[in-house]
Amino acid sequence: MAEPLQTTTVELDSKDLPAFCPHPAMPIWSSHPRVFLDFAANGLARCPYCSTTYRLRPGTAAHHGH
């Protein structure tokens, strides 16, 4: 039986916005096309490629684009 995928959670501040994946600390070998993340009302976003979860630190407001 295959083991479940382990996901990583990255916590972001307002200085990290707009948020995108792969994030700068990701190793080059695990890169995928860059995607910008849209945060839900609960402050979470998930990358559609690698399933990395991004969380806004408490008190950080996600500014929506155009």
N, C-alpha and C positions, 0 to 999 in steps of 0.2 A: 504494500500500500504506500502511495506517495505521501510524503510529509507535507503538512500545510505550509504555504508560503509565509515567511516572516516579513512583516512590514515594518517600516521605519517611520517614526513620527518626528517631524522637524517643527520646532517652535519658532515663530517669527515675530519680529517687532515692526513698527511702522517704517523703520529705515530699510526693511527688507522688501517693501512693497513698491511696485507691483510684484507679486510672487510668481515664480515660474519654476518648472522642473525640466531638466535635472538641476538641482541646486548646486551652487559653486563648490561645495565640499564633496560632491559625489566623485568617485574615481572615474577617470576617462573611459575605462573599459566597460563601465556599466551605463554609459550615456545612451540617450535616445533623442529623438527630435524635441526641441524646446516647445513646451506648452505653457501658456499663462493660465493661472489658476483662479477660479471664481469661488469665493468663500460663501458658504451657506450662512444662514442667520446664526447658527451655533458657533461660527468661527472656525469651521473645519473645511478642508478641501482635500481631494484625493487625486493623485496623478493617474490618468487613464492608461499610461504605459507601464509604470513600474509599481503602482499601488502605494507609493509613499504617501503618507498622510501628513498634511500641513495643518498646524494649529496656530491661531493668533494668540499671543500672550494676552492675559486679562488686561482690559483697558485699551487694547489696540483696536482701532476702527479700520475696517476694510473700506477703502474708497473705491466706489464703482466707476468704471471707465465710461466711455462715450455712450 
